[in-house]
């Protein structure tokens, strides 16, 4: 069962590039929205920390014989995405 999650009291990086003090709602592993008074099964208090929705750590040392030192990032990303 997927529970929804509200992250409150955070400084949220919005898709516009602005940072706003608001809440984020996550449901079924996806960001459903940002705003006030969002209802969710669980709530986390970000405590005035920064919340960067959608960013991920792409630290890697390669995939098999594919190196991040050569080739196009788009090709490397396609290989990574195919492994999901």
N, C-alpha and C positions, 0 to 999 in steps of 0.2 A: 504494500500500500504506500503510495506517495503522499507524504504530508506536505502541506504548503508551509513556507517559511517567510517571515517578515524580518528584515534587518532594519532596526530603527536607530535614530540618533547618530547617524553616520554622515560624513561629508561625501556625497555620492558624485562620482564622475559621470555626467550625463552624456548622451550620444552627441550633443551639441558641442562638447568640449568644456562646458561650464561645470563648475562644482557647486552643488546645492546641498543644503542641510535638509534632507528628506528621507523617506523610507523606500525600501526596495521589496517587492513581492516576488518570490520564487515559487513556482508550482510545477510539478512533474519535471524537475531539473532544468526548467527554463525561466528566464526573467519574464514575468508577466506585466510588470509596470513599476512605476515610481510615483510616489505621492504621499499624501497624508491619509490617515484613517484607513489603512489597508487591513483587511481581515485575513488571518492565517491561523493554521493549527498551532504553530510554534513561533516564538519571537526571540530574536537575539538582539541585545543592546550593543551597538557598535561603540558606544562610549566616546563619541566624538572622533573616532579614528576615520581614516579614509576607506571608502568602499569603492572598488574598481570593478564593476560588473563587466563580464565578458572578456576580461584579460586572462591570459593563461601563461604559465611558465613554459617557454619553448626550449629550455635548456636540453640539449641532446648532444651526443657524440657521433651520431650517424645511425642509419638504419641498414644493417647488414653491410653491404659493400658500397652504399651510397653515403658520400661524405657531405657535410654541410659546407666544406671549404670550396667546393666546386659545383657548378651547375646552378640552376635557377631555383630560387626559393619556392616558386609556384610548383615546380616538379617535386621538390622535397615535401611540401605540404600535401600534395595529392597522394603521395605514398603513405604519409602519416595518417591522413584521413581514411584511406582504404583499410586501415587496420582496426577501425572501430567496430 
